[in-house]
């Protein structure tokens, strides 16, 4: 009569569950390094530009961007390439604990990159009157702000995400101002990585084998 060695099955099950936990941790989303930023202007939310930025870690200064198109803005300031001048961008990481109140409830918890703070700059000439010459010394400053999040059970989408682009000439005269809102999209973690999915499959297979083996042992005793 075939019997399981004492403790053998317990260790196998423990190992399989540990492997499953490891797999789930690998699949779970984490703070990304690269985000897409979309700029909107006016109450209609018309698109006025976009770029990506690279965040060096879970929080802290952004190390790249840096292109913003504003061809739909009023005044039309054209395409402006911003640099990492100004104060630089900082990714705003906030704790989120939100439930939509449905049954069953959909709940979001954890810390997420929800906004930006800081500024980027660009030097002219630009495509509009007052700043389209080489000698006018115009400088554009793109400034981001974020506020209003996150109280317990507050939807993070209700936070205030605003930006402004102000273009000033060498005399300190403002030549153009564009105000609007922005959105962020995680460009890396929208789906689990293939390696994490493979590890999860191995873990589930291990759990299935342990269950099958236990049934065979029970049938022979």
N, C-alpha and C positions, 0 to 999 in steps of 0.2 A: 504494500500500500504506500503510495507516494504521499509524503507529508511535507509541508513547508517548514523550513527550519525556523525555530523560534525567533521572532523579531525580524525575519527576512522580509516579509510582506510589508511590515510597518515602515521599514527603511526605504523600500521601493516606492511606496506611496508618498512618503515624505519627500524623497528625491524628485518625484514627478511633480508634486505641487510646487516645490521650490523652482523647478524648471519653468513651470507655468507662470509663476510670479515674476520670474526674470523676463520671460517673454512679454508679459503684459507691460512691464516697466519699459521695455524696449519700444513697444508700440505706442505707449502713451505720448501725447504731444508735449513738446518742450518749447521753451522760448527760442524763437528762431533768430538767425543772424541777419536775414535780409527781408526787408519789407517794401511793399509798393505803396507810395503815397499818391493819393488822388486829390486834386484841388478843385473846388467847386465855387461858383460865384452866383450870388443872387438867390432869391426865394425859389426860383425854378430849379436850382441845383445844376445849372449847365456846367459842363466840364470846361475847365480853363487850364488844365495842365496836369502833369504827373511826372514822377521820377521814382527811383529806388534809393534806399539808404541801407548801409551795412552797419549793424550794431555790434560792437566788439564783445558783448557778453550779455548777461541777463539784464543788465541796465547800464546806463552810462553813455558816453559820447558816441555819436555816430561817426564812422570813419570814412564814409564816402558820401555822396551824392553827386549827381548834382546838376541835374538839368530840369528846368521847369518851363513848360510851354504855356503861354497865356494868350494865344491867338484869339480867344473868344472873350477876352476881358474888355471892359470899358473903363477908361480908354484902352484902345488896342495897343498894348506895349510890345507886341511881337513875341519872339522867342528869346528868352534870356537864359544864359548858362550861368548858374550860380556856382560858387566855389565853397570851400570849407572855411572861408573867412567869416567875419562876424564873430559871434560868440560860439558858433558851432552848434550842432543839434545834439540834444539829449533825449534818449528814449525814456518815456515815462512809464514805469511799471507800477501797476496798482493791484491790490488784492480784490478779487471779485467773489461774491457769494450771492448768487441770484437764482431765484426759482420763478418759473412763469405761471405757477398756480394751477396748471392743468392736472388732470388725474389720469395716469400717473404724472407727477411733476417732472419737468425737464429742468435740471439744476446745473449751474455752472459755478465751479469753485476753483480757486487757485489764483496765482499771480500772472498777469498778462501785460504785454506791451499794449497800451491803449491810446497813447498820445505822444506828442513831441513838444519840446520846449527849446528855445534858443533861436538863433538866426543864421542866415547865410547871406553873402554879399556877391555882387557882380558889378563890374565897371563897364561904362558905355564905350562907344556910342550905341544908342538904341534906335528903334524904328519910328519914333514919334517926335513931333515938333518940340523943340526946346532941348532935346537930348540926342539929336542925330548927327552932331558934329564932333570932330576929334577934340576940340579945345574946350568943350563945355564941362568936362570933369564930372559927368553924372555918375552917381553910384546908386544901385538898386539894393534894397535890403528886404529879404524875405524872412518874416518873423512868425514863429508858431507859438501858440499858447494852448493850454489844456486845463480845464477845471471842472469841478462838479461831480467827481466820482471818487470813491464808491462807498456809499452807506450800505448797511446790510439790506439785502434784497433790492438794491437799486440796479436797474438795467444799465449796463455800461454804455449802451448806445445813446442814453440820454445826456451824457456828459457833453460839455461845450468844447468843441474842437474848432478853433478859429485860426486864421492866418491873415497877414497883411503884407502887401508889397508896396513899398514907398520908394519913389525915385526922386533924388535930390541932386541939384546941380552944384557947381563949385561955389556958388554964392549962398548956398543954404536954402535956396528956393525949391519948394516941392513942385515937381513937374508932373507927377502922376501918382495916384493912389488906387490900389486894388484891394478889396476886402472880401473875405469869403470863409468857407468852412473846408475841412479836409477829412479824409478817411484813410485808414491804414489797413493793409491786407498782408497777412503772413504769407510769404511766397515759398516757404520751404516745408512747412509742416501740415499742408492741407490733407495729405494722405500718409499712412504709416510707411516707413521705409521697408523695402523688400526683405532686408535681413531680419527685421523684427517680425514680419509675418511668417517667415520661414521658421524662426525659433518658436513662435506660437504653435505652428503646425506640429513641430517635433514634440512639444510639451503635451499637446492634446493626444497625440499618438501614444505617448508614454503612459498617460493616464488610462487610455483605453486598454492597453496591454495589461496594466496592473489589474484592472477590473476583470478582464477576461481570465487572467491567471487565477484570481481569487475564486471565480465561479467554478473553474475546473477543480480546484482543491476542495471546495465545499462539496462538489458532486461526488468525489471519491472517498470522502470521510463518512 
